[in-house]
Amino acid sequence: VQTCALPISEYAAYVHGVRHEYAHVDDDGWRTGRAAVLRRFLDTPHLFATPHMRAQREARARANLTAELSELTRGQ
């Protein structure tokens, strides 16, 4: 979850790396599977366990996850 709170450009590079790891999955499978993972994260009350980390990183992490999910599901 730490990587979810990276600045947007660094988060985009991270997602690109994850996609590379799953290069064997076709684009439709990737979008479906990745969207499911992101929804599970976003459905939790807190991404971070401690109040300090929530205060420092929760908003950025949720914004990154939400933007990625929106990109993945655009046009569906």
N, C-alpha and C positions, 0 to 999 in steps of 0.2 A: 504493500500500500504506500510505502514511502515514495516510490517513483511517481505515484499519482499526483503528488503535490509539487512536482518540478515546475519550473517556469514553462510556459506553453511551448517554446521552441525545443527545449530539452525533452519535454513530454512527447512531442511529435517524433523526435529521434528515437525515443524509447519504443513507441508504438511501431515505428518502422522496423526496429530490431525484432520485436515480437512477431510481426508479420513475416519477417524473414525466417524465423524459427519454424513457422508453420507454412512454409512455402509449398509443402506437399498438399495442403488443403486448398481446394478451388475457391475462387472469390466468393461465391454464394455461401459456401460452407463456413468460410472465414467470417463473413459478415454476421451470419446467424449465430455462430458459436461465440464470437467476441461480444456481440450485443448481449447475449445471455449472461456472460460473465460480468459485463458492466452493469447490467440491471441488478444482478445479485449484490454487487457492491453498493449501488445507489439505493437499494431497498433497505440497507442496514441503517439503524438510527445513528451510528457513529462509525466513521472509517478508522478512527484512531482511538486507542484505549484510554489515554490519559487526557484530562481536561487541558493540560498545557499544550499537547500536540494538536488537540482539536482546535484550540484557539489559534495556534500558529499555522496550521496546514489544512484544516478541514475544508474551508471555503475554496481554496485553490484546487484541491484534489477533486472536489465535487464539480467544479467548473470544468476541469479537464475531462473528467469522465462523461459529463453531460454533453460536452462539445463533441467528443469522439462518438458517443452513441448517436447523436444527431447526424453526424456525417455518415455513419454506417447504415442508418435506417432511412436516409433521405430517399424519397421516391418509392418507398415501399407502401 
